[in-house]
Amino acid sequence: MSEQAEAVPDLLTLPGERQQPFADRADARADPDADVAARVGTLGHSAPRAEFERQGAFLHVGEFLPDEVTAGLVASARALQDRINRNYLPGHKQGGSVSRHTIDQYAPFIAQLYRSKALIGWLEQICGEQLLPSPEQDPHAYALYYYTREGDHIGWHYDTSYYNGRRYTLLFGVIDESSCRLDYELHTREPDVPTQAGSVQIPPGGLVFFDGDKLRHRITPLGANQMRVSLTFEYVTDPGMRPWLRFVSNMKDALAYFGFRQVFKRLAKGQPPRA
Ligand SMILES: [Fe+2]
């Protein structure tokens, strides 16, 4: 498990400027809610909702985020590169992650986007359910996923919900200088509906939105000298979780994604586990 560097480079400070923590600089960016509100006002929800239903709880929108919001995500993703936790699970997964705890510290612009009322309201229209943010202790609530070394990938899986309710995944493209694809299979858990395979690339500012227990999916391996960064948001319909499943979820997050330090440091500090 790699230890993360303590120092974060202040990439935005010009010579002669007063030194400011990156978080303060990121805070200086406008709240993305108004930009997202304008976008979803144009896009509407009727057609996306129909497509989401037709595809068994899966939606792909090639161009979603306004350019200025995408630019903010790209700047945050590049600034957080020294904070990546690399993981390798033979035969299943290889790549890097930055958890919501690190994002809270150094890129609050992303946390603002996660809580955008316009964004959540639009997603609720699409899936037809009330969506809640994931509990504070969940490192997946919002996280950056980095594919930076040849062969980085994740094999076929579901974004299984360990919560009492459903878990929805919203995935934004942030940086895509790669040949990676999101391969997916629709309707795999609907016995009377034929499985339908698909494959998309997600350009910066594009999104996919799906019910984690219904979409079987993978990311194909990164080629040489390529780079890909995605941002995922996780929303739930009931944030309660049984203790045994909480243990399973924490161990999986520690081993496969963020490292024990990120996942368990709040518990070690005596903070309560997930509600
Ligand atoms: Fe996934």
Boltz pocket constraint, residues with backbone or C-beta under 6 A from the ligand:
constraints:
  - pocket:
      binder: B
      contacts: [[A, 157], [A, 158], [A, 159], [A, 217]]
      max_distance: 6.0
